[in-house]
């Protein structure tokens, strides 16, 4: 697996912060975020069960541009 680093939450410390990456082989988005609180998980479960191999994470809205950048990187993998 080869992950392309897109960026970290600009308002977090250097370590332990939400991060956006793209798997260069599959094009999948890899997101590191805060573990969702029980209220968020309960709301998500209204739309369907959360499988044992799934997780609900939360990314701050201020990371929107990083998500857009990940999508652009995925659409144009030859451009870095």
N, C-alpha and C positions, 0 to 999 in steps of 0.2 A: 504494500500500500504506500502511496506517495501523497501526502497531504500538502495542499497549497495553503499557506497562512494568508488570511485576508486582513485580520485585525482584531484587536482587543477593545473592550469597552474603554473609551477615552477617559472616563471618570473613575476608573478603578486603579488599584495599586498594581504594580508590576506582576505580582503573583496572584494566583487564585481569582482571576477575573473572567467574566464571560468572553468567549472567543469564537470567531467565525472562521471556518476552514472549508476547503473543497477537496474531495477525494479526486485526484487527477485521473485515476483509472476508471472510476464509475460515474463521475460527475455528481455524486451525492454530496449534500451539504452536511458538514459535521459541526455541530453546535455544542459549545460548552457554556452552560448557564447555571443560574441559581436553581436549586431544587425548589419546585413549586410548593406552596403551603397547602394545607389540607383543604381550605376553601376553594382554591383554584382547581385542585384535583377533583373535588366533588363536582364542580361546575363542568369540567371536561368530561366526566363520566356520564353526564346527561346526554352526551352525543354518542356514547358507546363505551364499552369497557376498555380499560387500559391493560393490554396484554403484559404478561410477566417480562417479556423482553423489550418493553417500551418504558419510557420515562417522560414525565411532564416537566419541562424546564421553563424558566422565565428569562427572557432577555430584555434589557431596558430599551425603551423606545428610542433613546439616543443612539442606538446601534443600527438604525434603519439604513443609513448610508453604507455601512459595512455589509449588510445583507444585500443591498443593491449591487455593491461591488462584487460580491461573491457570484451573483447571478450573471453579471457582465463577464466575469472571468470564466464562468462555465460556458457561456455562449461563444466566447472567443479564447479558447485555451492556448492558442499560439501567441497571444499578447500577454506580456507580464508587466 
